[in-house]
Amino acid sequence: GFSAQSFAQAQPDTISAAIAEARAMINEGNGKGAVARLQSSPDVKEIRVAQLLGVAYYQAGDLPRALETLAPIIDKLPQPSAQRREAVQSLGLAYYIMGRIADSIPFLEQTGAWAPNNYEMSYALGMAYLQTRRTAKARESFARMFRVAPEGAAAHLVTAQMMIRLE
């Protein structure tokens, strides 16, 4: 028969299977498929499932759902984990794209700390700083992006060009 013990042992495997299948879909750029796969999981409240569901919503372009899924769990994700980094990056970009610039900055800053060569993140952070009138911080971000000295003429020029683009 099917005992409680064998059921308990089967449980983590169903979570792992759902996560593995959804992760493969996300890697293929199929965020909508990953959302459908995870929503059908009985373990949708489990933190690893919720984290991946939030990322899948982000990839599928459903930014409000990405925010409402990831924001409540971000502090429960283990600090030095790939899952937390992925959630932080998704939150930062989702807030930024939705025009919630001030909310995006802490997440974009965290991502910038461990992905200094990610142009998309450096650009978003620089533009977020400009939009919140933090010009010196913006210049640092653009300088990192273009690998120039933050106090040099090139960094000032790039920042001025970005300000023109923004206005």
C-alpha positions in Angstrom: 0.0 0.0 0.0 0.8 3.7 0.0 2.0 4.5 3.6 2.4 8.0 5.1 6.1 7.4 5.2 6.4 6.7 1.5 4.1 9.8 0.8 6.5 11.9 2.9 9.4 10.6 0.9 7.6 11.3 -2.4 6.8 14.9 -1.5 10.3 16.5 -2.0 10.6 14.7 -5.3 7.4 16.3 -6.7 8.8 19.7 -5.7 12.1 18.9 -7.3 10.5 17.7 -10.5 8.2 20.8 -10.7 11.2 23.1 -10.1 13.4 21.2 -12.6 10.8 21.3 -15.4 10.0 25.0 -14.7 13.7 25.9 -14.7 14.2 24.2 -18.1 11.3 26.2 -19.5 12.7 29.5 -18.1 16.1 28.7 -19.6 14.3 28.2 -22.9 12.6 31.6 -22.6 9.2 30.0 -21.9 8.2 32.0 -18.8 4.5 31.4 -19.5 5.0 27.6 -19.6 6.9 27.8 -16.4 4.2 29.8 -14.7 1.6 27.2 -15.8 3.8 24.3 -14.6 4.4 25.9 -11.1 0.8 27.1 -10.6 -0.4 23.5 -11.1 2.0 22.3 -8.4 0.4 21.5 -5.1 3.5 23.0 -3.4 3.0 26.4 -4.9 3.5 28.0 -1.4 6.8 26.2 -0.8 9.5 28.9 -0.9 11.6 27.4 -3.8 8.5 27.0 -5.9 7.3 30.5 -5.0 10.7 32.0 -5.9 10.8 30.3 -9.3 7.2 31.3 -9.9 8.0 34.9 -9.3 11.0 34.7 -11.7 8.7 33.0 -14.3 6.1 35.8 -14.0 8.9 38.3 -14.5 10.2 36.4 -17.6 6.6 36.1 -18.9 6.2 39.9 -18.6 3.6 39.8 -15.8 5.5 42.3 -13.6 2.8 43.0 -11.1 2.5 39.2 -10.3 6.3 38.9 -10.2 6.4 41.7 -7.6 3.5 40.3 -5.5 5.1 36.8 -5.5 8.8 37.8 -4.9 8.5 40.8 -2.5 7.0 38.9 0.5 9.6 36.0 0.3 12.8 37.9 -0.6 14.0 38.1 3.0 13.2 34.4 3.6 15.6 33.3 0.8 19.0 32.2 2.0 21.6 35.0 1.7 24.4 33.7 -0.5 22.1 31.7 -2.8 21.6 31.8 -6.6 17.8 31.8 -5.9 18.0 34.9 -3.8 20.2 36.7 -6.4 17.8 35.8 -9.2 14.8 37.0 -7.1 16.7 40.3 -6.2 17.5 40.9 -9.9 14.0 40.2 -11.0 12.5 42.5 -8.4 15.0 45.3 -9.3 14.2 45.2 -12.9 10.4 44.7 -12.4 10.2 47.8 -10.2 12.3 49.7 -12.6 10.3 48.8 -15.7 7.1 49.6 -13.9 8.4 53.0 -13.1 8.8 52.4 -9.4 12.3 53.8 -9.6 13.0 54.5 -5.9 11.8 50.9 -5.0 14.1 49.5 -7.7 17.3 51.0 -6.4 18.1 48.8 -3.4 17.6 45.7 -5.5 19.6 47.0 -8.4 22.4 48.0 -6.0 22.5 44.5 -4.5 22.7 43.0 -8.0 25.4 45.5 -9.0 27.5 44.3 -6.0 27.8 40.7 -7.3 27.3 41.3 -11.0 29.4 44.4 -11.7 29.8 43.5 -15.4 26.1 43.2 -16.1 25.4 46.0 -18.5 21.6 45.8 -18.2 21.8 46.2 -14.4 24.4 48.9 -14.5 22.4 50.9 -17.1 19.1 50.5 -15.1 20.8 51.5 -11.9 22.5 54.5 -13.5 19.2 55.7 -15.0 17.4 55.1 -11.7 20.0 57.3 -9.9 19.5 60.0 -12.5 15.7 59.9 -12.1 16.1 60.3 -8.4 18.6 63.2 -8.9 21.6 61.2 -7.5 24.0 62.3 -10.3 27.3 61.3 -8.6 26.0 57.8 -8.0 24.7 57.6 -11.6 28.2 58.6 -12.9 29.8 55.8 -10.8 27.4 53.3 -12.3 28.0 54.5 -15.9 31.7 54.6 -15.3 31.6 50.9 -14.2 29.5 50.1 -17.2 32.0 51.7 -19.7 35.1 50.8 -17.6 36.2 54.4 -17.2 37.3 56.4 -14.1 34.3 57.7 -12.2 35.8 61.2 -11.9 37.2 61.3 -15.4 35.9 63.3 -18.3 34.5 60.2 -20.1 32.3 59.4 -17.1 31.0 63.0 -16.9 30.3 62.9 -20.7 28.5 59.6 -20.6 26.4 60.8 -17.6 25.5 64.0 -19.4 24.5 62.1 -22.5 22.3 59.8 -20.4 20.7 62.9 -18.8 19.9 64.2 -22.2 18.4 60.8 -23.2 16.3 60.9 -20.1 15.0 64.5 -20.4 
